[in-house]
């Protein structure tokens, strides 16, 4: 099953995902926007909130991408944008492995919990367990971590990082922000 990225108008991801599923029919196995679960303090109490991980992007899984590609090209809706060449943007194996490792079945990257032991991050629960080497930066105040997607091939697939294709994931220069609560530091 191949995985693709479709660019849509930001804040319209859910409606665009429903439209992609309707247009693609049986050729679309899954279509969803990725969301991250973050701890937020509201009126003095901490609670979890969902926010888009990649605003304006949908992740699509299909065994027959040509059918989906043709269906999306026929769409008269202006909020669906295909890749620069007019085709679906394909995720590399490393990017697909990263999305699979982080997101659950509903497309949500849940918040992780961990601690810092002698200067090293040890994640105890959540999707970042075993992926500590992907963490580029930790912000304990905002309960967040930034991941380095360029290291996904090396960490998840044990591949040579110099042979990795150009990323289609829309990561900011400082990485991909996910939820991480550091409960202690020693």
ZALUMBA-792171 format. One record per atom (N, C-alpha, C): residue in three letters; x, z, y. Coordinates in steps of 0.02 Angstrom, whole numbers, plus 50000, padded with zeros to 5 digits. Example, Ala and Ser with C-alpha at 12.3 -4.5 7.8 and 13.67 -1.06 7.14 Angstrom:
residues 2
Ala506605039049716 Ala506155039049775 Ala506605039049835 Ser506425035449888 Ser506845035749947 Ser506455039450002 
//
This chain:
residues 186
Unk500435000049941 Unk500005000050000 Unk500455000050062 Unk500344995350106 Unk500734994850167 Unk500394998850223 Unk500805001350268 Unk500555005150324 Unk500735001650389 Unk500265001950437 Unk500334998350500 Unk500145002750558 Unk500325000350618 Unk500135003750680 Unk499744998750722 Unk499195001050751 Unk498794996950796 Unk498755000750862 Unk498904997350917 Unk498865000450983 Unk498164999651010 Unk497905005051038 Unk497225005051067 Unk497255008451135 Unk496695008251171 Unk496655011651235 Unk496695019251223 Unk497135022751257 Unk497185030051248 Unk496515033451262 Unk496375038651224 Unk495765042651226 Unk495175039151194 Unk495265033151166 Unk494735029551131 Unk494925028451058 Unk495385032551032 Unk495645031550965 Unk495105032050911 Unk494665037050916 Unk494155037950864 Unk493675032050860 Unk493435029850918 Unk492975024050919 Unk493335017750894 Unk493955016850913 Unk494335011050890 Unk494465011350815 Unk494585017250788 Unk494685018050715 Unk494055016050677 Unk493475018250701 Unk492845016250669 Unk492755008750672 Unk492935005650728 Unk492854998450735 Unk493344994650688 Unk493954997150681 Unk494444993950636 Unk494194994250564 Unk493924999950544 Unk493655000650476 Unk493064995950466 Unk492634995350516 Unk492054990850511 Unk492274983650508 Unk492764981650548 Unk493004974750549 Unk493384973050485 Unk493804977650462 Unk494224976350404 Unk493874976950338 Unk493324980550336 Unk492934981350275 Unk493334984750220 Unk493284982050159 Unk493614985050100 Unk494374984350103 Unk494634980050145 Unk495364979150149 Unk495704985150182 Unk495324989150219 Unk495604995050253 Unk495495001150209 Unk496045004150185 Unk495985010250146 Unk495925016450190 Unk496295016450245 Unk496275022050291 Unk496445019650361 Unk496125022650410 Unk496285021050480 Unk496125027350520 Unk496625030050553 Unk496535036250590 Unk497065037050643 Unk496905040750696 Unk497425042850744 Unk497755049150718 Unk498405049750724 Unk498735055950705 Unk498635061150760 Unk498505067350738 Unk498425072850785 Unk498885078450765 Unk499095082450814 Unk499515088250799 Unk499125094550815 Unk499235099750776 Unk498925106250787 Unk499425110550825 Unk499225112850883 Unk499665116850925 Unk499335123450942 Unk499725128750946 Unk499475135250969 Unk499425135051045 Unk498855137051071 Unk498735137151143 Unk498445144051162 Unk498665146551218 Unk498395152951242 Unk497845151551292 Unk497245153851276 Unk496665152751320 Unk496305159451328 Unk496205161351390 Unk495895167751409 Unk496225173651372 Unk496885173451368 Unk497255179051338 Unk497305179051263 Unk496975174351229 Unk496995174251155 Unk497295167651131 Unk497695168151079 Unk497995162151050 Unk497515158951000 Unk497475152351004 Unk497055148650957 Unk497375141850946 Unk497155138550893 Unk497415131850877 Unk496995126550912 Unk497345121450938 Unk497005115750969 Unk497305109350940 Unk496885104250934 Unk497125097750911 Unk497225093150971 Unk497775089450970 Unk497915084551023 Unk498245078550991 Unk498185072751023 Unk498475066650993 Unk499235067250985 Unk499485065250928 Unk500205065150917 Unk500505059050951 Unk500175053350944 Unk500385047050976 Unk499765044351013 Unk499655046251075 Unk499065043751111 Unk499065036151115 Unk498495033251098 Unk498425026051102 Unk498655022251040 Unk498755025750984 Unk498975022450923 Unk498555024650863 Unk498395019850820 Unk498055021250756 Unk498525019650699 Unk498465023250645 Unk498845021850585 Unk498375019050533 Unk498575013650503 Unk498145009750460 Unk498485008650393 Unk498125009550338 Unk498385008150271 Unk497965002750239 Unk498304997750211 Unk497944992150181 Unk498384988750127 Unk498054986450074 Unk498394982450023 Unk498364975050040 Unk497924973250086 Unk497834966150104 Unk497874965550181 Unk498484965950209 Unk498554965950281 Unk498354959350314 Unk498384953850278 Unk498184947450308 Unk497444947350326 Unk497034950050282 Unk496304950350295 Unk496164954750355 Unk496504960450359 Unk496404965050415 Unk496654961750480 Unk497224958550476 Unk497504955150534 Unk497034949850561 Unk496754945750517 Unk496274940550539 Unk495644943750569 Unk495404949050538 Unk494804952350564 Unk494914955350633 Unk495494958350643 Unk495644961250709 Unk495754955950762 Unk496024950250743 Unk496114944750792 Unk495444941950814 Unk494944942150770 Unk494274939550788 Unk493884944450832 Unk494124950550837 Unk493774955650876 Unk493734953550950 Unk493154954650978 Unk493064953151049 Unk493184959351092 Unk493334964951061 Unk493454971151098 Unk494144970951129 Unk494204972251193 Unk494854971851226 Unk495304977951213 Unk495044983151180 Unk495454989151172 Unk495894989151110 Unk495874983951068 Unk496314983451010 Unk496884978751027 Unk497494981151021 Unk498084977151037 Unk498524976750976 Unk498694970850954 Unk499144970050897 Unk499854970150923 Unk500334969350879 Unk501034969550899 Unk501214964150949 Unk501834964150972 Unk502074959451023 Unk502014952150998 Unk502074951250933 Unk502024944450904 Unk501304942650886 Unk500834946950905 Unk500124945550890 Unk499914947550820 Unk500344951150784 Unk500194953350716 Unk500214960950713 Unk499984963650657 Unk500024970850646 Unk500754973050645 Unk500904978750676 Unk501584981450674 Unk501654985550610 Unk502134983750568 Unk502224987150504 Unk502694993050511 Unk502494998650481 Unk502935004550479 Unk503485003350428 Unk504085005550444 Unk504635005250395 Unk504505010450341 Unk504885010050287 Unk504815014950233 Unk504945022050258 Unk505445022750302 Unk505605029350329 Unk505045032050372 Unk504755027750414 Unk504205029950457 Unk503585031650416 Unk503445027750366 Unk502875029250322 Unk502985035750285 Unk503595036950263 Unk503755043250228 Unk503695049150276 Unk503895048250339 Unk503835053550389 Unk503095055250402 Unk502685050150411 Unk501975051250423 Unk501665054650362 Unk501845052350302 Unk501575055350241 Unk501795062550232 Unk502415064050250 Unk502675070950242 Unk502365075750292 Unk502215073450352 Unk501975077950404 Unk501215078750405 Unk500855073250397 Unk500125073350406 Unk499755075050342 Unk499195078450349 Unk498765079750292 Unk498285073850282 Unk497805074650237 Unk497345069150220 Unk496905067150279 Unk496805071650327 Unk496385070150385 Unk496795067350444 Unk497445066350434 Unk497875063750487 Unk498075069050538 Unk498095075350517 Unk498275080850562 Unk498955083650541 Unk499405084250589 Unk500045087550577 Unk499945094850594 Unk499875098950543 Unk499735106050552 Unk500345109650582 Unk500225115250613 Unk500755119250642 Unk501145122750587 Unk501795123450596 Unk502225126850547 Unk502425133650574 Unk502655137950528 Unk502905144550546 Unk503595145350516 Unk504035148550554 Unk504705149650528 Unk505065155050567 Unk505705155650553 Unk506115160550588 Unk506815157650597 Unk507185160650641 Unk507875158550653 Unk508315163950623 Unk508735162050575 Unk509185166650541 Unk509895164350554 Unk510275168650588 Unk510975167150605 Unk511055160350638 Unk510595158650683 Unk510635152450720 Unk510335146350686 Unk510115147050624 Unk509815141450587 Unk509065142450579 Unk508695137050588 Unk507975137150579 Unk507805137150505 Unk507355141750486 Unk507095141950417 Unk506335141750422 Unk506035136150401 Unk505315135450404 Unk505015138250340 Unk504535142750347 Unk504245146150289 Unk503575143250267 Unk503205140250314 Unk502565137250295 Unk502415131450341 Unk502005126850316 Unk501815121050355 Unk502185114750333 Unk502045109250366 Unk502335102850344 Unk503085102250357 Unk503385106550397 Unk504105106150411 Unk504535109650359 Unk504235112650308 Unk504625115850256 Unk505075110650222 Unk505725111950222 Unk506205107350192 Unk506425101750239 Unk506115101250297 Unk506285095950345 Unk506625098750407 Unk506945104550400 Unk507255107850457 Unk507785103450490 Unk508115099150451 Unk508635094950479 Unk508355089450525 Unk507705088250523 Unk507395083550570 Unk507275086550639 Unk507285093150643 Unk507135096650706 Unk507725095850753 Unk507575092950811 Unk508075091850862 Unk508105097750911 Unk507525100550927 Unk507485105850977 Unk506885110350962 Unk506955116750976 Unk506415121650967 Unk506275124951034 Unk505635125351052 Unk505425128751112 Unk504985134651089 Unk505285140551087 Unk504925146451062 Unk504355148451109 Unk504435147451174 Unk503925149351223 Unk503295145151214 Unk503365138651203 Unk502785134251195 Unk502595133251122 Unk502945136551076 Unk502815136151004 Unk502815128950981 Unk503355125550995 Unk503405118450979 Unk504115116750955 Unk504155111150919 Unk504795108450897 Unk504775100950909 Unk505355098050923 Unk505405090850932 Unk505815088150874 Unk505525083150840 Unk505845080150782 Unk506205073750801 Unk506745072250766 Unk507125066250777 Unk506915061050725 Unk506475056250743 Unk506235051350694 Unk506775046650669 Unk507325045950706 Unk507855041450683 Unk508225044250622 Unk508145050650607 Unk508465053650549 Unk507995053750487 Unk507395051050493 Unk506905051350439 Unk507165047750376 Unk507485042050383 Unk507735038350325 Unk508265042450288 Unk508705045550326 Unk509245049550297 Unk508965055750261 Unk508495059150293 Unk508245065450266 Unk507735064350210 Unk507255059750221 Unk506705058950173 Unk506865053950117 Unk507255048850131 Unk507385043650082 Unk508105043450058 Unk508525047850084 Unk509235048050068 Unk509555041150078 Unk509355037850131 Unk509605031150147 Unk510135031550201 Unk510525026350206 Unk511045025850257 Unk510695024850325 Unk510795029450374 Unk510445028850438 Unk510645022750478 Unk511225019750464 Unk511435013850502 Unk511055007550480 Unk510705007850424 Unk510345002050398 Unk509595002550410 Unk509385006950453 Unk508675008050465 Unk508425002950517 Unk507825000250505 Unk507524995350550 Unk507324998750615 Unk507194994650666 Unk506974997150731 Unk506295000550722 Unk506215006250754 Unk505605010150746 Unk505025007150785 Unk504435007450754 Unk503815005550790 Unk503435011750811 Unk503665017650790 Unk503345023850812 Unk503475024850886 Unk502965026550924 Unk503045027350996 Unk503305034251015 Unk503905036050993 Unk504175042651007 Unk504505042751076 Unk504445048251110 Unk504775049151174 Unk505525049951161 Unk505925049551214 Unk506645049851206 Unk506885056551177 Unk506505061851187 Unk506695068351161 Unk506405069651092 Unk506025065151063 Unk505775065850995 Unk505025066450991 Unk504795068450932 Unk504085069150918 Unk503915076650920 Unk503455078550963 Unk503275085650971 Unk502765087750918 Unk502915093150882 Unk502465096050833 Unk502435103550843 Unk501935106750813 Unk501855113950820 Unk502325117750774 Unk502675122850802 Unk503115127150763 Unk503125134050795 Unk502885138950759 Unk502905145750784 Unk503495149350751 Unk503975151450792 Unk504545155350768 Unk504365162650774 Unk504295166050717 Unk504045172950718 Unk504595178150725 Unk505215176350710 Unk505765181150720 Unk506415177450728 Unk506895180950759 Unk507555178250768 Unk508055183850755 Unk508545182250712 Unk509055187350697 Unk509745184450704 
//
